[in-house]
Amino acid sequence: MEEFYETQLALGQYLLFHYGPPSLQLPYPFGPRDSLDFPARCVREVVAELPLSENARGCDVGCAVGRSAFELGRFCREVVALDRSRVFIEAACRLQEEGKLEAPILVEGDQTEKVEFCVPPELDRQRVRFVCGDALELLPRLGQFDLVVAWNLLDRVQDPGLLLVQLERAVEPGGWLALSSPYTWLCTYTPKEKWLVPGFGELQKRLGVSLELVQRKDLPFLLREHVRKYQWCVAEVTVWHKPKGAPR
Ligand SMILES: C[S@@+](CC[C@H](N)C(=O)[O-])C[C@H]1O[C@@H](n2cnc3c(N)ncnc32)[C@H](O)[C@@H]1O
């Protein structure tokens, strides 16, 4: 019962993070408003700059409830969106079918508020295919993509080094890999001996062999825990290009 409650709250938290109106994400006249709408901003501020073709295929790894996957549909004809949480993927599929979903968000203590979340109507929801599974096992079976994104996934997996190997392989020669991470290493998700510290140095060492770094920048985000508690983080975004002649 406790677990069900926690899962529902995590769902509400991510729905708010991905689809919530700014007035609910941060219901105060002060605070870091430039840090809202992270999943949409990642696509607007990072992917929009890439020279993708009309027929580009994209993959959103660790997509949660799907907002950035739908946003990728602006630039990719086809998007595969993968997450290992069944609850998140089911919510994303409901949003795809109906364009909206009602769920509770935490207000204070055990008090919640029901909110209707909507996918912006201008997004073509049919371009996305949601898949539930562990990226560390599934990615090698999905083929290659012109664009692979993994927003804030690196420090949430058991083996981030292995994830980087698989993300790199999933990029088609001539394609792009976009990552973001606040490098919040925690033993709850990643055994200490697998932490990649310092984050950027390790990315350079592991990806720089076959990919070319084309962009590095800070992108802040705000995650509401309850109405009076927030996580304010600064993710580092890096964008990598796989040369056209690179081996597959
Ligand atoms: C910190 S959240 C980030 C979600 C989303 N990309 C965003 O920026 O809002 C990490 C997500 O990765 C998913 N995840 C964690 N480990 C995974 C794995 N091994 N394979 C696929 N998804 C995973 C979690 O379920 C969660 O949705």
The ligand as a Gaussian input file, in Angstrom:
#p B3LYP/6-31G(d) Opt

LIG

0 1
 C       15.636000      11.308000     -13.165000
 S       14.420000      10.599000     -14.187000
 C       14.549000      11.597000     -15.670000
 C       13.329000      11.440000     -16.536000
 C       13.263000      12.320000     -17.775000
 N       14.289000      12.005000     -18.741000
 C       13.296000      13.763000     -17.383000
 O       14.282000      14.447000     -17.702000
 O       12.331000      14.222000     -16.752000
 C       15.174000       9.065000     -14.684000
 C       14.247000       8.199000     -15.501000
 O       14.978000       7.096000     -15.996000
 C       14.240000       5.902000     -15.796000
 N       15.237000       4.841000     -15.668000
 C       16.099000       4.602000     -14.649000
 N       16.884000       3.541000     -14.929000
 C       16.524000       3.095000     -16.159000
 C       16.959000       2.046000     -16.992000
 N       17.934000       1.212000     -16.610000
 N       16.358000       1.879000     -18.185000
 C       15.362000       2.697000     -18.581000
 N       14.900000       3.720000     -17.831000
 C       15.473000       3.926000     -16.635000
 C       13.420000       6.157000     -14.540000
 O       12.290000       5.322000     -14.499000
 C       13.074000       7.630000     -14.713000
 O       11.914000       7.789000     -15.468000

